[in-house]
Amino acid sequence: MKSFATFGNELYTGERSYEFIGKRKIWFSITGVLVVLSILIPILGGGFNFGIEFRGGSQFTVSAVTHTDVTIGEKAVAEAIPGTAAVVTNIAADTMQVQTDKLTDDQTIAVKDALKTAYGVSEDEITSTFVGPTWGQDVSRQAVIGFFVFVLLATVLMALYFRTWRMSIAAIVGLLVVMVVTAGVYAASGFEVTPSAIIGFLTILSYSLYDTVVVFDKIRENTADIDKSVRRTFAEEVNLAVNQTLVRSINTMMVAVLPVGSILFIGALLLGAGTLRDLSLALFIGIIVSTFSTIFVAAPLYSLLREHEPDLVKQAKKVQQRRAVEAPETVDAG
């Protein structure tokens, strides 16, 4: 079996090649289906599962517990105030967090007494607070502003750096695909949307563009003198660039996703750190989707946006003419 290094070398030299650009209709169709599903999932599922910071409510923290079973807290709240649903989370080794809708003072006292009895702790080990939705709304507003500012600046700076608006448009479209699909998967998971999750979504923006810029830089290098070349067409040079950076993209994704996956599956799911779970899930999904978006959406879209330029059409005809001339010579030599 060939080593991964040999595999990468064959991709770089063109000895081995995968068709990413020529099959773009397939990739665009798959992407379209994923985007539609990502939009429909929260709509048909009743929307996102917003955390208490966004919807408001009462929150109880129970410390020094000996049992971290969430059903104990859920049952205690249900018995204290029938009809009240509680979200119980193990946020530390011996600490439980209980969240409910907004409660009155009497209801708060009743729930505290129920939790004290259920978990076998003293009254001093239970704290209660009311969280209003205003803070979460402020976070959302700032996140939306930050998103649009980021997209605007990224579009302008990439257009200046690559000296073509087509690359920046392709990169931003790929970025939007990442955000929509990540949000759809997040909604399907049922995880709460918390301020930590919002931070995770915003972090994805930079990673997605980083991966895209690396691939686009190689595309620019390969197509710098495309008008003077008759070796490959523009689309073929773009496809070669994607193949040449494929191993790097995979390695970068793995290096980034492994520690995030460790945080998600070990720190969050096993140890019950809710904040880490919300943050790491958004990052975990976003990193994987970003890599595939660059390869299957951004690069093919850039090729599509430029292939019909008059100069590139003429260049493609010259390549075909050269190949037509060389083909009979190859047959005769055989």
N, C-alpha and C positions, 0 to 999 in steps of 0.2 A: 504494500500500500504506500502510495506516495505521501510524503510529508506535507504538512500544511504550508511550509515555506516554498516547496516545489510547486504546489498548487497556486500560490500567490504569484510566483515568478512566471508561470505559464499564462496567468491572467494578464500580467503586466506586459509581457512581450506579444500577446495576441495569439499565442499558440493554442490557448484554450479561451473560449469566449462564450458568454451567455447573452442571449438576445433580450435586452431590456427595452431598447428603443423601438425595434420593429414590432414588438408585441404590445405596444402601448395601449391599443384599443382594449385589450384584455385587462390590463392593469387599471385603466381608467374606469372600466365597467365594474370591476371588483371594488374599486375605491368608491364609486358612486353608490353601490349597494351598501357598503359599510357606513357611509355618511348618512344615507337615508335611515338605516336601522338605528344609528346613534341618535338621530333626531327623534325617531318614533318611540324608542325605548322609554325616555322620561315622559313623553306625552301620554303614551298608553299606560305607563306604570304609575301615573299620578304625580309625576314630577320628581325632583331630586329629594333626597332625605336630608333636609337641612338640619344642622345642629342647633342646639339651644341658643347659641350666639346670634343666630339669624331669626329664629321664630320666637325667642323669649321663653321664660319659664322658671321653675324652681329647681335648685340643684343642692343635693346633699352629699357630703363627703364623710364616709365612715372609716375611721382609722383603727389600727390594732385589731383587725378581725382575724379570727382563726380559720374561718372557712371563706373561700372566695367564690363560692357558687352564686352565679347571678340570679338563679331562680329564687334564692332566699329573699333577696331584695325585692324582686318582682312580686312575689307572693305577699310580702309584708305590706307593700304599698296597696295592692289590690284589696287586702283585708281591711286596711285602715280607711281607705276611701274607695268604695266599690265603683267600678267603671273608670278608674284612672289608670292609664297605661304608664309604665315606667321603663326608662332605658337605663339598664344597670351595666356598668363597665368596671372591670378590674384594672385600675390604673397604676397599681404598684403591688409589691409582694403582699402587703397586708392592708391595702386600702381599696375601698369600693366607692364608686361614684354613681349616684342615683339622680336621674333627671326626669322631671315631670312637667306638665303644663303648669301655668301660674296657679299657685295655691293661696288660699286665704291664710290668715294668721292661725286660726284654729286648725285648719287642715295641715298646716306646716308642723304644728305641735304634735298632731296625731301621727303623722308620718315619722317624725323623729322618735317618738315613743315606740312605734312599731319596728323601726329599724334597730333601735337599741335592744329590744327584746330578741329580735330575729338573729342578730349577729352576736349577741351576748357581750356588748361593750357598755361602757359607762356613758353618761350623757355628755361628758366633756370630749368624748371621742367623735362626736357628730357635730358637724357645722352645716348650716343652711344659708343659702344666699339666693337672691332673685336676680336673674340675668335678663336685662331688657333687650329687645331686638335692635335698638338704635345703634349699638356698637357694631353689630354684624352688618347692618346696612351701610355704615360708614366704611367698613372694610371692603364691602362689595363695590361701593362707588369708587373708592380709590383704586381698587384692582381693575375695574373697567377703564378708568382714566389711564392707568399705567399701561394697560394692554394696547390701547389705541395709540398712545404716545410711542410705545415701543415699536409697533408695526409701522407707524409713519416714519420714524427715524431710521429703522432698518431698511425700509423701502428706498429712501433717499440715499443713504450711505452705500447700500449695495449697488444701486444704479451708478453712483459716482465711482466706486471701486472697480466694478467690472465694465464700466463705460457702456452699459446697455441697460435699458429699463426692462427688457424681456427677462433677464436673469432675476432681477428683484421681484418681478411679478410672479415668476414660476416658484421662487423661494417662499413668497408670502402665501401663495395658494397651498403649497405643501405644508406650511405652518398651520394654516387654518384647518386643513384636513387632520393634522395631529391633534389640535385642540378639540375638534368636534368628536373624533373617534375616542379620544381619551375620556372626554366627558360622558360619552355614551356607555363606555365600559364601566366607568365609575358609577353611573346611575344603575346599571344592571347589577352591580355588586351589592347595592343596597347600603354601602358605607355612608356615614354621615358626611355632609359637606360642611367642613369647619374652616376657620381661618387658616389652620395648618394646611388643609387641602388646597385652599386658594394660593398659598405660598408655593405649594408644589406645582400647581398649574402654571404660575408665572415663571418658575424656574425652568420648566420645559421649553419655554420660548427661546431662551439662550442656547440650550443644548441642540434644539432642532435646527436653528440657523447655523450653529457651529458645524454640524455634520454636513449641512447643505453647502456651506461656503467651501469646505475642503474639497468636495466633489466638483463644484463649479470652478474652482481654481484650476483643477486638472483639466476640465473641459476647455477653459480659456487657453491653457497652455497648448493643448492638442490642436485647437482650431485657430491659433494666432495667425498663421499664414495659409489658411484654407483656400484662399482664392488662387494661390500659386501652386497648389498641390493637386495631383491627379491620382494619388494613391488610394485615398478613401473619400467617400462623400462626407458631408457635414454630419449627417445622422450616424454614420459609421464611426466617425471620430468621437462623437459624444458617447456612443455605446462603448468604445474602447476605453474612454476615460472612466466610465462607471465601473467597468471590469477591473481597471487598474487600481481603483480605490476600494474595491469590494472587500478585500481582506482587511484593509485598514478600518473600514466602516464596521465590519463585524467585530474586530478586536476592540475598537473603541466602545461599541455597544456592550460587549461582555464585561469589559473593565468597569464600566459605569453601572451596569445592571446587577452585577454580583453583590457588591456591598449594599446596594439599595434592597435587593432581594433578601439579604441577611437581616436587615433591619425590619423588613416587612414580615417575614415568616418566623424569625426567632424573637426579635425584640418586641414585635407587636402582637402577633397571633399567639405565641407561646407564653410570653411574659405579660401580655395584656396592656401594653403601653398604648393607649388610645391615640395620643397626639402623633406618635411615630407611625402608627398605622395609617392615619389619614394622609400624612405627608408622603410616606414611602409608597403607598399605592398609586398616587397620582404620578410620582416620579417613575415608578417601575413600568407602568403602562406607557407613559409618555416617551421614555427613552427607547423602548422597543418600536413603538409606532413611528417615532421620528426617523429611525434608520430606514425602515421600509418606505416611508413617505419620500425621502430623498431619492432612493433608488427607483421606485416605481411611479412616482408622481412628479416631483420637481424636475428631475433630469429629462424624462420623456416630454414633459410639457414645454420645457425650454427648447428642445429640439423641434417640436411642433410649431412653436412661435416663430422660428427662424428659417425653417426649411424652404419656405415659399418665397424668400427674398430673391429678386432677380439674379443677383450675383451668385448665390448659392445654387440656384436652379441651373445656371450655366456651368458652374463647377461640377455639379453632379452629372451633367451630360458629357463633359470631358472625361470623367472617370469611366462612364459607361462606354464611351468610344474607345478609350485605351484598352479596356478589357475585351471589347469586341475584336480589336486588332490582334491582341495577344492570344486570344482563344484559338484561332486557326493554327498559329505557330506552335502552340502547345500540342494540338492534335497531330500536326505533321511530325513533330519531334518524337511523338509516341509511336 
